[in-house]
Amino acid sequence: PYATYTDPEIASVGYNEVSLKAAGIEYETYTKWFDRCDRALCESKKGIYKLHTKKGTDEILGATLVGGPAGDMIC
């Protein structure tokens, strides 16, 4: 995993959408906004996170978070 402490914070682990497409891996992406994350609400942070799974399974291939407390959450 890695995190870039900019504003907004950016964090990632595993595959991202570009690397999944390049590898020819079939995947599904689930996208959520930080509007339901307590810490992000308290700190008035906005953001999005994407979770990539192997198509048809619950095997996690990677995740990308932008904004909110992304650097802390990626762990």
Distance bins in CASP14 RR format, pairs under 12 A and 6 or more apart:
PFRMAT RR
TARGET T0000
AUTHOR 0000-0000-0000
RMODE 2
METHOD distances of the structure
MODEL  1
1 10 0 0 0 0 0 1 0 0 0 0 0
1 11 1 0 0 1 0 0 0 0 0 0 0
1 12 1 0 0 1 0 0 0 0 0 0 0
1 13 1 1 0 0 0 0 0 0 0 0 0
1 14 1 0 0 1 0 0 0 0 0 0 0
1 62 0 0 0 0 1 0 0 0 0 0 0
1 63 0 0 0 0 1 0 0 0 0 0 0
1 64 0 0 0 0 0 1 0 0 0 0 0
1 65 0 0 0 0 1 0 0 0 0 0 0
1 70 0 0 0 0 0 1 0 0 0 0 0
1 71 0 0 0 0 1 0 0 0 0 0 0
1 72 0 0 0 0 0 1 0 0 0 0 0
1 73 0 0 0 0 0 1 0 0 0 0 0
1 74 1 0 1 0 0 0 0 0 0 0 0
1 75 1 0 0 1 0 0 0 0 0 0 0
2 9 0 0 0 0 0 1 0 0 0 0 0
2 10 0 0 0 0 1 0 0 0 0 0 0
2 11 1 0 0 1 0 0 0 0 0 0 0
2 12 1 0 0 1 0 0 0 0 0 0 0
2 13 1 0 0 1 0 0 0 0 0 0 0
2 14 0 0 0 0 1 0 0 0 0 0 0
2 16 0 0 0 0 0 1 0 0 0 0 0
2 63 0 0 0 0 0 1 0 0 0 0 0
2 64 0 0 0 0 0 1 0 0 0 0 0
2 65 0 0 0 0 0 1 0 0 0 0 0
2 70 0 0 0 0 0 1 0 0 0 0 0
2 71 0 0 0 0 1 0 0 0 0 0 0
2 74 1 0 0 1 0 0 0 0 0 0 0
2 75 0 0 0 0 0 1 0 0 0 0 0
3 9 1 0 0 1 0 0 0 0 0 0 0
3 10 1 0 0 1 0 0 0 0 0 0 0
3 11 1 0 1 0 0 0 0 0 0 0 0
3 12 0 0 0 0 1 0 0 0 0 0 0
3 13 0 0 0 0 1 0 0 0 0 0 0
3 63 0 0 0 0 0 1 0 0 0 0 0
3 64 0 0 0 0 0 1 0 0 0 0 0
3 65 0 0 0 0 1 0 0 0 0 0 0
3 66 0 0 0 0 0 1 0 0 0 0 0
3 67 0 0 0 0 0 1 0 0 0 0 0
3 68 0 0 0 0 0 1 0 0 0 0 0
3 69 0 0 0 0 0 1 0 0 0 0 0
3 70 1 0 0 1 0 0 0 0 0 0 0
3 71 1 1 0 0 0 0 0 0 0 0 0
3 72 0 0 0 0 1 0 0 0 0 0 0
3 73 0 0 0 0 1 0 0 0 0 0 0
3 74 1 0 1 0 0 0 0 0 0 0 0
3 75 0 0 0 0 1 0 0 0 0 0 0
4 10 1 0 1 0 0 0 0 0 0 0 0
4 11 1 0 0 1 0 0 0 0 0 0 0
4 12 0 0 0 0 1 0 0 0 0 0 0
4 64 0 0 0 0 0 1 0 0 0 0 0
4 65 0 0 0 0 0 1 0 0 0 0 0
4 66 0 0 0 0 1 0 0 0 0 0 0
4 67 0 0 0 0 0 1 0 0 0 0 0
4 70 0 0 0 0 1 0 0 0 0 0 0
4 71 0 0 0 0 1 0 0 0 0 0 0
4 74 0 0 0 0 0 1 0 0 0 0 0
5 11 0 0 0 0 1 0 0 0 0 0 0
5 67 0 0 0 0 0 1 0 0 0 0 0
5 68 0 0 0 0 0 1 0 0 0 0 0
5 69 0 0 0 0 0 1 0 0 0 0 0
5 70 0 0 0 0 1 0 0 0 0 0 0
5 71 1 0 0 1 0 0 0 0 0 0 0
5 72 0 0 0 0 0 1 0 0 0 0 0
5 74 0 0 0 0 0 1 0 0 0 0 0
6 66 0 0 0 0 1 0 0 0 0 0 0
6 67 0 0 0 0 1 0 0 0 0 0 0
6 68 0 0 0 0 0 1 0 0 0 0 0
6 70 0 0 0 0 1 0 0 0 0 0 0
6 71 0 0 0 0 0 1 0 0 0 0 0
7 43 0 0 0 0 0 1 0 0 0 0 0
7 45 0 0 0 0 1 0 0 0 0 0 0
7 46 0 0 0 0 0 1 0 0 0 0 0
7 47 0 0 0 0 0 1 0 0 0 0 0
7 66 0 0 0 0 0 1 0 0 0 0 0
7 67 0 0 0 0 1 0 0 0 0 0 0
7 68 0 0 0 0 1 0 0 0 0 0 0
7 70 0 0 0 0 0 1 0 0 0 0 0
8 34 0 0 0 0 1 0 0 0 0 0 0
8 40 0 0 0 0 0 1 0 0 0 0 0
8 43 0 0 0 0 0 1 0 0 0 0 0
8 45 1 0 0 1 0 0 0 0 0 0 0
8 46 1 0 0 1 0 0 0 0 0 0 0
8 47 1 0 0 1 0 0 0 0 0 0 0
8 48 0 0 0 0 1 0 0 0 0 0 0
8 49 0 0 0 0 0 1 0 0 0 0 0
8 65 0 0 0 0 1 0 0 0 0 0 0
8 66 1 0 1 0 0 0 0 0 0 0 0
8 67 1 1 0 0 0 0 0 0 0 0 0
8 68 1 0 0 1 0 0 0 0 0 0 0
8 69 0 0 0 0 0 1 0 0 0 0 0
8 70 1 0 0 1 0 0 0 0 0 0 0
8 71 0 0 0 0 0 1 0 0 0 0 0
9 34 0 0 0 0 0 1 0 0 0 0 0
9 40 0 0 0 0 0 1 0 0 0 0 0
9 43 0 0 0 0 0 1 0 0 0 0 0
9 45 0 0 0 0 1 0 0 0 0 0 0
9 46 0 0 0 0 0 1 0 0 0 0 0
9 47 0 0 0 0 1 0 0 0 0 0 0
9 48 0 0 0 0 0 1 0 0 0 0 0
9 49 0 0 0 0 0 1 0 0 0 0 0
9 64 0 0 0 0 0 1 0 0 0 0 0
9 65 1 0 0 1 0 0 0 0 0 0 0
9 66 1 0 0 1 0 0 0 0 0 0 0
9 67 1 0 1 0 0 0 0 0 0 0 0
9 68 1 0 0 1 0 0 0 0 0 0 0
9 69 1 0 0 1 0 0 0 0 0 0 0
9 70 1 0 1 0 0 0 0 0 0 0 0
9 71 1 0 1 0 0 0 0 0 0 0 0
9 72 0 0 0 0 1 0 0 0 0 0 0
9 73 0 0 0 0 1 0 0 0 0 0 0
9 74 0 0 0 0 1 0 0 0 0 0 0
10 16 0 0 0 0 0 1 0 0 0 0 0
10 47 0 0 0 0 0 1 0 0 0 0 0
10 48 0 0 0 0 0 1 0 0 0 0 0
10 49 0 0 0 0 0 1 0 0 0 0 0
10 50 0 0 0 0 0 1 0 0 0 0 0
10 63 0 0 0 0 0 1 0 0 0 0 0
10 64 1 0 0 1 0 0 0 0 0 0 0
10 65 1 0 0 1 0 0 0 0 0 0 0
10 66 1 0 1 0 0 0 0 0 0 0 0
10 67 1 0 0 1 0 0 0 0 0 0 0
10 68 0 0 0 0 0 1 0 0 0 0 0
10 69 0 0 0 0 0 1 0 0 0 0 0
10 70 1 0 0 1 0 0 0 0 0 0 0
10 71 0 0 0 0 1 0 0 0 0 0 0
10 73 0 0 0 0 0 1 0 0 0 0 0
10 74 0 0 0 0 1 0 0 0 0 0 0
11 47 0 0 0 0 0 1 0 0 0 0 0
11 48 0 0 0 0 0 1 0 0 0 0 0
11 49 0 0 0 0 1 0 0 0 0 0 0
11 50 0 0 0 0 0 1 0 0 0 0 0
11 62 0 0 0 0 0 1 0 0 0 0 0
11 63 0 0 0 0 1 0 0 0 0 0 0
11 64 1 0 0 1 0 0 0 0 0 0 0
11 65 1 0 1 0 0 0 0 0 0 0 0
11 66 0 0 0 0 1 0 0 0 0 0 0
11 67 0 0 0 0 1 0 0 0 0 0 0
11 68 0 0 0 0 1 0 0 0 0 0 0
11 69 0 0 0 0 1 0 0 0 0 0 0
11 70 1 0 1 0 0 0 0 0 0 0 0
11 71 1 0 1 0 0 0 0 0 0 0 0
11 72 0 0 0 0 1 0 0 0 0 0 0
11 73 1 0 0 1 0 0 0 0 0 0 0
11 74 1 1 0 0 0 0 0 0 0 0 0
11 75 0 0 0 0 1 0 0 0 0 0 0
12 18 0 0 0 0 0 1 0 0 0 0 0
12 19 0 0 0 0 0 1 0 0 0 0 0
12 49 0 0 0 0 0 1 0 0 0 0 0
12 50 0 0 0 0 1 0 0 0 0 0 0
12 51 0 0 0 0 0 1 0 0 0 0 0
12 52 0 0 0 0 0 1 0 0 0 0 0
12 61 0 0 0 0 0 1 0 0 0 0 0
12 62 1 0 0 1 0 0 0 0 0 0 0
12 63 1 0 0 1 0 0 0 0 0 0 0
12 64 1 0 1 0 0 0 0 0 0 0 0
12 65 1 0 0 1 0 0 0 0 0 0 0
12 66 0 0 0 0 1 0 0 0 0 0 0
12 70 0 0 0 0 1 0 0 0 0 0 0
12 71 0 0 0 0 1 0 0 0 0 0 0
12 73 0 0 0 0 0 1 0 0 0 0 0
12 74 1 0 0 1 0 0 0 0 0 0 0
13 19 0 0 0 0 0 1 0 0 0 0 0
13 49 0 0 0 0 0 1 0 0 0 0 0
13 50 0 0 0 0 0 1 0 0 0 0 0
13 51 0 0 0 0 0 1 0 0 0 0 0
13 52 0 0 0 0 0 1 0 0 0 0 0
13 60 0 0 0 0 1 0 0 0 0 0 0
13 61 0 0 0 0 1 0 0 0 0 0 0
13 62 1 0 1 0 0 0 0 0 0 0 0
13 63 1 0 1 0 0 0 0 0 0 0 0
13 64 0 0 0 0 1 0 0 0 0 0 0
13 65 0 0 0 0 1 0 0 0 0 0 0
13 70 0 0 0 0 0 1 0 0 0 0 0
13 71 0 0 0 0 0 1 0 0 0 0 0
13 73 0 0 0 0 0 1 0 0 0 0 0
13 74 1 0 1 0 0 0 0 0 0 0 0
13 75 0 0 0 0 1 0 0 0 0 0 0
14 20 0 0 0 0 1 0 0 0 0 0 0
14 23 0 0 0 0 0 1 0 0 0 0 0
14 25 0 0 0 0 0 1 0 0 0 0 0
14 27 0 0 0 0 0 1 0 0 0 0 0
14 50 0 0 0 0 0 1 0 0 0 0 0
14 51 0 0 0 0 0 1 0 0 0 0 0
14 52 0 0 0 0 1 0 0 0 0 0 0
14 53 0 0 0 0 0 1 0 0 0 0 0
14 59 0 0 0 0 0 1 0 0 0 0 0
14 60 0 0 0 0 1 0 0 0 0 0 0
14 61 1 0 0 1 0 0 0 0 0 0 0
14 62 1 0 1 0 0 0 0 0 0 0 0
14 63 1 0 0 1 0 0 0 0 0 0 0
14 64 0 0 0 0 1 0 0 0 0 0 0
14 74 0 0 0 0 0 1 0 0 0 0 0
15 21 0 0 0 0 1 0 0 0 0 0 0
15 22 0 0 0 0 1 0 0 0 0 0 0
15 23 1 0 0 1 0 0 0 0 0 0 0
15 24 0 0 0 0 0 1 0 0 0 0 0
15 25 1 0 0 1 0 0 0 0 0 0 0
15 26 0 0 0 0 0 1 0 0 0 0 0
15 27 1 0 0 1 0 0 0 0 0 0 0
15 29 0 0 0 0 0 1 0 0 0 0 0
15 50 0 0 0 0 0 1 0 0 0 0 0
15 51 0 0 0 0 0 1 0 0 0 0 0
15 52 1 0 1 0 0 0 0 0 0 0 0
15 53 0 0 0 0 0 1 0 0 0 0 0
15 54 0 0 0 0 1 0 0 0 0 0 0
15 59 0 0 0 0 0 1 0 0 0 0 0
15 60 0 0 0 0 1 0 0 0 0 0 0
15 61 1 0 1 0 0 0 0 0 0 0 0
15 62 1 0 1 0 0 0 0 0 0 0 0
15 63 0 0 0 0 1 0 0 0 0 0 0
15 64 0 0 0 0 1 0 0 0 0 0 0
16 22 0 0 0 0 1 0 0 0 0 0 0
16 23 0 0 0 0 0 1 0 0 0 0 0
16 25 0 0 0 0 0 1 0 0 0 0 0
16 27 0 0 0 0 0 1 0 0 0 0 0
16 29 0 0 0 0 0 1 0 0 0 0 0
16 50 0 0 0 0 1 0 0 0 0 0 0
16 51 0 0 0 0 0 1 0 0 0 0 0
16 52 1 0 0 1 0 0 0 0 0 0 0
16 61 0 0 0 0 1 0 0 0 0 0 0
16 62 1 0 0 1 0 0 0 0 0 0 0
16 63 0 0 0 0 1 0 0 0 0 0 0
16 64 1 0 1 0 0 0 0 0 0 0 0
16 65 0 0 0 0 0 1 0 0 0 0 0
16 66 0 0 0 0 0 1 0 0 0 0 0
17 23 0 0 0 0 0 1 0 0 0 0 0
17 24 0 0 0 0 0 1 0 0 0 0 0
17 25 0 0 0 0 0 1 0 0 0 0 0
17 27 1 0 0 1 0 0 0 0 0 0 0
17 28 0 0 0 0 0 1 0 0 0 0 0
17 29 1 0 0 1 0 0 0 0 0 0 0
17 31 0 0 0 0 0 1 0 0 0 0 0
17 50 1 0 0 1 0 0 0 0 0 0 0
17 51 0 0 0 0 0 1 0 0 0 0 0
17 52 1 0 0 1 0 0 0 0 0 0 0
17 61 0 0 0 0 0 1 0 0 0 0 0
17 62 0 0 0 0 1 0 0 0 0 0 0
17 63 0 0 0 0 0 1 0 0 0 0 0
17 64 1 0 0 1 0 0 0 0 0 0 0
18 24 0 0 0 0 0 1 0 0 0 0 0
18 25 0 0 0 0 0 1 0 0 0 0 0
18 27 0 0 0 0 0 1 0 0 0 0 0
18 50 0 0 0 0 0 1 0 0 0 0 0
18 52 0 0 0 0 0 1 0 0 0 0 0
18 62 0 0 0 0 0 1 0 0 0 0 0
18 64 0 0 0 0 0 1 0 0 0 0 0
19 25 0 0 0 0 1 0 0 0 0 0 0
19 27 0 0 0 0 0 1 0 0 0 0 0
19 52 0 0 0 0 1 0 0 0 0 0 0
19 61 0 0 0 0 1 0 0 0 0 0 0
19 62 0 0 0 0 1 0 0 0 0 0 0
19 64 0 0 0 0 0 1 0 0 0 0 0
20 26 0 0 0 0 1 0 0 0 0 0 0
20 27 1 0 1 0 0 0 0 0 0 0 0
20 28 0 0 0 0 0 1 0 0 0 0 0
20 29 0 0 0 0 1 0 0 0 0 0 0
20 50 0 0 0 0 0 1 0 0 0 0 0
20 52 1 0 0 1 0 0 0 0 0 0 0
20 53 0 0 0 0 0 1 0 0 0 0 0
20 54 0 0 0 0 1 0 0 0 0 0 0
20 55 0 0 0 0 0 1 0 0 0 0 0
20 61 1 0 0 1 0 0 0 0 0 0 0
20 62 0 0 0 0 1 0 0 0 0 0 0
20 63 0 0 0 0 0 1 0 0 0 0 0
20 64 0 0 0 0 0 1 0 0 0 0 0
21 27 0 0 0 0 1 0 0 0 0 0 0
21 29 0 0 0 0 0 1 0 0 0 0 0
21 52 0 0 0 0 0 1 0 0 0 0 0
21 61 0 0 0 0 0 1 0 0 0 0 0
23 52 0 0 0 0 0 1 0 0 0 0 0
23 54 0 0 0 0 0 1 0 0 0 0 0
23 61 0 0 0 0 1 0 0 0 0 0 0
24 54 0 0 0 0 0 1 0 0 0 0 0
24 55 0 0 0 0 0 1 0 0 0 0 0
24 61 0 0 0 0 0 1 0 0 0 0 0
25 52 0 0 0 0 1 0 0 0 0 0 0
25 53 0 0 0 0 0 1 0 0 0 0 0
25 54 1 0 0 1 0 0 0 0 0 0 0
25 55 0 0 0 0 1 0 0 0 0 0 0
25 57 0 0 0 0 0 1 0 0 0 0 0
25 59 0 0 0 0 0 1 0 0 0 0 0
25 61 1 0 0 1 0 0 0 0 0 0 0
25 62 0 0 0 0 0 1 0 0 0 0 0
26 52 0 0 0 0 0 1 0 0 0 0 0
26 53 0 0 0 0 0 1 0 0 0 0 0
26 54 1 0 0 1 0 0 0 0 0 0 0
26 55 1 1 0 0 0 0 0 0 0 0 0
26 56 0 0 0 0 1 0 0 0 0 0 0
26 57 0 0 0 0 0 1 0 0 0 0 0
26 59 0 0 0 0 0 1 0 0 0 0 0
26 61 0 0 0 0 0 1 0 0 0 0 0
27 50 0 0 0 0 0 1 0 0 0 0 0
27 51 0 0 0 0 0 1 0 0 0 0 0
27 52 1 0 1 0 0 0 0 0 0 0 0
27 53 1 0 0 1 0 0 0 0 0 0 0
27 54 1 0 0 1 0 0 0 0 0 0 0
27 55 1 0 1 0 0 0 0 0 0 0 0
27 56 0 0 0 0 1 0 0 0 0 0 0
27 57 0 0 0 0 1 0 0 0 0 0 0
27 59 0 0 0 0 1 0 0 0 0 0 0
27 60 0 0 0 0 0 1 0 0 0 0 0
27 61 1 0 1 0 0 0 0 0 0 0 0
27 62 0 0 0 0 1 0 0 0 0 0 0
27 63 0 0 0 0 0 1 0 0 0 0 0
28 50 0 0 0 0 0 1 0 0 0 0 0
28 51 0 0 0 0 1 0 0 0 0 0 0
28 52 1 0 0 1 0 0 0 0 0 0 0
28 53 1 0 1 0 0 0 0 0 0 0 0
28 54 1 0 0 1 0 0 0 0 0 0 0
28 55 1 0 1 0 0 0 0 0 0 0 0
28 56 1 0 0 1 0 0 0 0 0 0 0
28 57 0 0 0 0 1 0 0 0 0 0 0
28 58 0 0 0 0 1 0 0 0 0 0 0
28 59 0 0 0 0 0 1 0 0 0 0 0
28 60 0 0 0 0 0 1 0 0 0 0 0
28 61 0 0 0 0 1 0 0 0 0 0 0
28 62 0 0 0 0 0 1 0 0 0 0 0
29 48 0 0 0 0 0 1 0 0 0 0 0
29 49 0 0 0 0 0 1 0 0 0 0 0
29 50 1 0 1 0 0 0 0 0 0 0 0
29 51 1 0 0 1 0 0 0 0 0 0 0
29 52 1 0 1 0 0 0 0 0 0 0 0
29 53 1 0 0 1 0 0 0 0 0 0 0
29 54 0 0 0 0 0 1 0 0 0 0 0
29 55 0 0 0 0 0 1 0 0 0 0 0
29 60 0 0 0 0 0 1 0 0 0 0 0
29 61 0 0 0 0 1 0 0 0 0 0 0
29 62 0 0 0 0 1 0 0 0 0 0 0
29 63 0 0 0 0 1 0 0 0 0 0 0
29 64 0 0 0 0 1 0 0 0 0 0 0
30 48 0 0 0 0 0 1 0 0 0 0 0
30 49 0 0 0 0 1 0 0 0 0 0 0
30 50 1 0 0 1 0 0 0 0 0 0 0
30 51 1 0 1 0 0 0 0 0 0 0 0
30 52 0 0 0 0 1 0 0 0 0 0 0
30 53 1 0 0 1 0 0 0 0 0 0 0
30 58 0 0 0 0 0 1 0 0 0 0 0
30 60 0 0 0 0 1 0 0 0 0 0 0
30 61 0 0 0 0 0 1 0 0 0 0 0
30 62 0 0 0 0 0 1 0 0 0 0 0
30 63 0 0 0 0 1 0 0 0 0 0 0
30 64 0 0 0 0 0 1 0 0 0 0 0
31 47 0 0 0 0 0 1 0 0 0 0 0
31 48 1 0 0 1 0 0 0 0 0 0 0
31 49 1 0 0 1 0 0 0 0 0 0 0
31 50 1 0 1 0 0 0 0 0 0 0 0
31 51 1 0 0 1 0 0 0 0 0 0 0
31 52 0 0 0 0 0 1 0 0 0 0 0
31 63 0 0 0 0 0 1 0 0 0 0 0
31 64 0 0 0 0 1 0 0 0 0 0 0
31 65 0 0 0 0 0 1 0 0 0 0 0
31 66 0 0 0 0 0 1 0 0 0 0 0
32 40 0 0 0 0 0 1 0 0 0 0 0
32 47 0 0 0 0 1 0 0 0 0 0 0
32 48 1 0 0 1 0 0 0 0 0 0 0
32 49 1 0 1 0 0 0 0 0 0 0 0
32 50 0 0 0 0 1 0 0 0 0 0 0
32 51 1 0 0 1 0 0 0 0 0 0 0
32 63 0 0 0 0 0 1 0 0 0 0 0
32 64 0 0 0 0 0 1 0 0 0 0 0
32 65 0 0 0 0 1 0 0 0 0 0 0
32 66 0 0 0 0 0 1 0 0 0 0 0
32 68 0 0 0 0 0 1 0 0 0 0 0
32 73 0 0 0 0 0 1 0 0 0 0 0
33 40 0 0 0 0 1 0 0 0 0 0 0
33 41 0 0 0 0 0 1 0 0 0 0 0
33 45 0 0 0 0 0 1 0 0 0 0 0
33 46 1 0 0 1 0 0 0 0 0 0 0
33 47 1 0 0 1 0 0 0 0 0 0 0
33 48 1 0 1 0 0 0 0 0 0 0 0
33 49 0 0 0 0 1 0 0 0 0 0 0
33 50 0 0 0 0 0 1 0 0 0 0 0
33 65 0 0 0 0 0 1 0 0 0 0 0
33 66 0 0 0 0 0 1 0 0 0 0 0
33 67 0 0 0 0 0 1 0 0 0 0 0
33 68 0 0 0 0 0 1 0 0 0 0 0
34 40 1 1 0 0 0 0 0 0 0 0 0
34 41 1 0 0 1 0 0 0 0 0 0 0
34 42 0 0 0 0 0 1 0 0 0 0 0
34 43 0 0 0 0 1 0 0 0 0 0 0
34 44 0 0 0 0 0 1 0 0 0 0 0
34 45 1 0 0 1 0 0 0 0 0 0 0
34 46 1 0 0 1 0 0 0 0 0 0 0
34 47 1 0 1 0 0 0 0 0 0 0 0
34 48 1 0 0 1 0 0 0 0 0 0 0
34 49 1 0 0 1 0 0 0 0 0 0 0
34 65 0 0 0 0 1 0 0 0 0 0 0
34 66 0 0 0 0 1 0 0 0 0 0 0
34 67 1 0 0 1 0 0 0 0 0 0 0
34 68 1 0 1 0 0 0 0 0 0 0 0
34 69 0 0 0 0 1 0 0 0 0 0 0
34 70 0 0 0 0 1 0 0 0 0 0 0
34 73 0 0 0 0 1 0 0 0 0 0 0
35 41 1 0 0 1 0 0 0 0 0 0 0
35 44 0 0 0 0 0 1 0 0 0 0 0
35 45 0 0 0 0 0 1 0 0 0 0 0
35 46 1 0 0 1 0 0 0 0 0 0 0
35 47 0 0 0 0 1 0 0 0 0 0 0
35 48 0 0 0 0 1 0 0 0 0 0 0
35 49 0 0 0 0 0 1 0 0 0 0 0
35 67 0 0 0 0 0 1 0 0 0 0 0
35 68 0 0 0 0 0 1 0 0 0 0 0
36 46 0 0 0 0 0 1 0 0 0 0 0
36 47 0 0 0 0 0 1 0 0 0 0 0
36 48 0 0 0 0 0 1 0 0 0 0 0
36 49 0 0 0 0 0 1 0 0 0 0 0
36 68 0 0 0 0 0 1 0 0 0 0 0
37 43 0 0 0 0 1 0 0 0 0 0 0
37 44 0 0 0 0 0 1 0 0 0 0 0
37 45 0 0 0 0 1 0 0 0 0 0 0
37 46 0 0 0 0 0 1 0 0 0 0 0
37 47 0 0 0 0 1 0 0 0 0 0 0
37 48 0 0 0 0 0 1 0 0 0 0 0
37 49 0 0 0 0 1 0 0 0 0 0 0
37 65 0 0 0 0 0 1 0 0 0 0 0
37 67 0 0 0 0 0 1 0 0 0 0 0
37 68 1 0 0 1 0 0 0 0 0 0 0
37 69 1 0 0 1 0 0 0 0 0 0 0
37 70 0 0 0 0 0 1 0 0 0 0 0
37 72 0 0 0 0 0 1 0 0 0 0 0
37 73 1 0 0 1 0 0 0 0 0 0 0
38 45 0 0 0 0 0 1 0 0 0 0 0
38 68 0 0 0 0 0 1 0 0 0 0 0
38 69 0 0 0 0 0 1 0 0 0 0 0
38 73 0 0 0 0 0 1 0 0 0 0 0
39 45 1 0 0 1 0 0 0 0 0 0 0
39 47 0 0 0 0 0 1 0 0 0 0 0
39 67 0 0 0 0 0 1 0 0 0 0 0
39 68 1 0 0 1 0 0 0 0 0 0 0
39 69 1 0 1 0 0 0 0 0 0 0 0
39 70 0 0 0 0 0 1 0 0 0 0 0
39 71 0 0 0 0 0 1 0 0 0 0 0
39 72 1 0 0 1 0 0 0 0 0 0 0
39 73 0 0 0 0 1 0 0 0 0 0 0
40 46 1 0 0 1 0 0 0 0 0 0 0
40 47 1 0 0 1 0 0 0 0 0 0 0
40 48 0 0 0 0 0 1 0 0 0 0 0
40 49 0 0 0 0 0 1 0 0 0 0 0
40 65 0 0 0 0 0 1 0 0 0 0 0
40 66 0 0 0 0 0 1 0 0 0 0 0
40 67 1 0 0 1 0 0 0 0 0 0 0
40 68 1 0 1 0 0 0 0 0 0 0 0
40 69 1 0 0 1 0 0 0 0 0 0 0
40 70 0 0 0 0 1 0 0 0 0 0 0
40 71 0 0 0 0 0 1 0 0 0 0 0
40 72 0 0 0 0 0 1 0 0 0 0 0
40 73 0 0 0 0 1 0 0 0 0 0 0
41 47 0 0 0 0 0 1 0 0 0 0 0
41 68 0 0 0 0 1 0 0 0 0 0 0
41 69 0 0 0 0 0 1 0 0 0 0 0
42 68 0 0 0 0 0 1 0 0 0 0 0
42 69 0 0 0 0 1 0 0 0 0 0 0
43 67 0 0 0 0 0 1 0 0 0 0 0
43 68 1 0 0 1 0 0 0 0 0 0 0
43 69 1 0 0 1 0 0 0 0 0 0 0
43 70 0 0 0 0 0 1 0 0 0 0 0
43 72 0 0 0 0 0 1 0 0 0 0 0
44 67 0 0 0 0 0 1 0 0 0 0 0
44 68 0 0 0 0 1 0 0 0 0 0 0
44 69 0 0 0 0 0 1 0 0 0 0 0
45 65 0 0 0 0 0 1 0 0 0 0 0
45 66 0 0 0 0 0 1 0 0 0 0 0
45 67 1 0 0 1 0 0 0 0 0 0 0
45 68 1 1 0 0 0 0 0 0 0 0 0
45 69 1 0 0 1 0 0 0 0 0 0 0
45 70 0 0 0 0 1 0 0 0 0 0 0
45 71 0 0 0 0 0 1 0 0 0 0 0
45 72 0 0 0 0 0 1 0 0 0 0 0
45 73 0 0 0 0 0 1 0 0 0 0 0
46 66 0 0 0 0 1 0 0 0 0 0 0
46 67 1 0 0 1 0 0 0 0 0 0 0
46 68 1 0 0 1 0 0 0 0 0 0 0
46 69 0 0 0 0 0 1 0 0 0 0 0
46 70 0 0 0 0 0 1 0 0 0 0 0
47 64 0 0 0 0 0 1 0 0 0 0 0
47 65 1 0 0 1 0 0 0 0 0 0 0
47 66 1 0 1 0 0 0 0 0 0 0 0
47 67 1 0 1 0 0 0 0 0 0 0 0
47 68 1 0 1 0 0 0 0 0 0 0 0
47 69 0 0 0 0 1 0 0 0 0 0 0
47 70 1 0 0 1 0 0 0 0 0 0 0
47 73 0 0 0 0 0 1 0 0 0 0 0
48 63 0 0 0 0 0 1 0 0 0 0 0
48 64 0 0 0 0 1 0 0 0 0 0 0
48 65 1 0 0 1 0 0 0 0 0 0 0
48 66 1 0 1 0 0 0 0 0 0 0 0
48 67 1 0 0 1 0 0 0 0 0 0 0
48 68 0 0 0 0 1 0 0 0 0 0 0
48 70 0 0 0 0 1 0 0 0 0 0 0
48 73 0 0 0 0 0 1 0 0 0 0 0
49 62 0 0 0 0 0 1 0 0 0 0 0
49 63 1 0 0 1 0 0 0 0 0 0 0
49 64 1 0 0 1 0 0 0 0 0 0 0
49 65 1 0 1 0 0 0 0 0 0 0 0
49 66 1 0 0 1 0 0 0 0 0 0 0
49 67 0 0 0 0 1 0 0 0 0 0 0
49 68 0 0 0 0 1 0 0 0 0 0 0
49 69 0 0 0 0 0 1 0 0 0 0 0
49 70 1 0 0 1 0 0 0 0 0 0 0
49 71 0 0 0 0 0 1 0 0 0 0 0
49 73 1 0 0 1 0 0 0 0 0 0 0
49 74 0 0 0 0 1 0 0 0 0 0 0
50 60 0 0 0 0 0 1 0 0 0 0 0
50 61 0 0 0 0 0 1 0 0 0 0 0
50 62 0 0 0 0 1 0 0 0 0 0 0
50 63 1 0 0 1 0 0 0 0 0 0 0
50 64 1 0 1 0 0 0 0 0 0 0 0
50 65 1 0 0 1 0 0 0 0 0 0 0
50 66 0 0 0 0 1 0 0 0 0 0 0
50 70 0 0 0 0 0 1 0 0 0 0 0
51 58 0 0 0 0 0 1 0 0 0 0 0
51 59 0 0 0 0 0 1 0 0 0 0 0
51 60 1 0 0 1 0 0 0 0 0 0 0
51 61 0 0 0 0 1 0 0 0 0 0 0
51 62 1 0 0 1 0 0 0 0 0 0 0
51 63 1 0 1 0 0 0 0 0 0 0 0
51 64 0 0 0 0 1 0 0 0 0 0 0
51 65 0 0 0 0 1 0 0 0 0 0 0
51 73 0 0 0 0 0 1 0 0 0 0 0
51 74 0 0 0 0 0 1 0 0 0 0 0
52 58 0 0 0 0 0 1 0 0 0 0 0
52 59 0 0 0 0 1 0 0 0 0 0 0
52 60 1 0 0 1 0 0 0 0 0 0 0
52 61 1 0 1 0 0 0 0 0 0 0 0
52 62 1 0 1 0 0 0 0 0 0 0 0
52 63 1 0 0 1 0 0 0 0 0 0 0
52 64 1 0 0 1 0 0 0 0 0 0 0
53 59 1 0 0 1 0 0 0 0 0 0 0
53 60 1 0 1 0 0 0 0 0 0 0 0
53 61 1 0 0 1 0 0 0 0 0 0 0
53 62 0 0 0 0 1 0 0 0 0 0 0
53 63 0 0 0 0 1 0 0 0 0 0 0
54 60 0 0 0 0 1 0 0 0 0 0 0
54 61 1 0 1 0 0 0 0 0 0 0 0
54 62 0 0 0 0 0 1 0 0 0 0 0
55 61 0 0 0 0 1 0 0 0 0 0 0
62 74 0 0 0 0 0 1 0 0 0 0 0
63 70 0 0 0 0 1 0 0 0 0 0 0
63 71 0 0 0 0 0 1 0 0 0 0 0
63 73 0 0 0 0 1 0 0 0 0 0 0
63 74 1 0 0 1 0 0 0 0 0 0 0
63 75 0 0 0 0 0 1 0 0 0 0 0
64 70 0 0 0 0 1 0 0 0 0 0 0
64 71 0 0 0 0 0 1 0 0 0 0 0
64 73 0 0 0 0 0 1 0 0 0 0 0
64 74 0 0 0 0 1 0 0 0 0 0 0
65 71 1 0 0 1 0 0 0 0 0 0 0
65 72 0 0 0 0 1 0 0 0 0 0 0
65 73 1 0 1 0 0 0 0 0 0 0 0
65 74 1 0 1 0 0 0 0 0 0 0 0
65 75 0 0 0 0 0 1 0 0 0 0 0
66 73 0 0 0 0 0 1 0 0 0 0 0
66 74 0 0 0 0 0 1 0 0 0 0 0
67 73 0 0 0 0 1 0 0 0 0 0 0
67 74 0 0 0 0 0 1 0 0 0 0 0
68 74 0 0 0 0 0 1 0 0 0 0 0
69 75 0 0 0 0 0 1 0 0 0 0 0
END
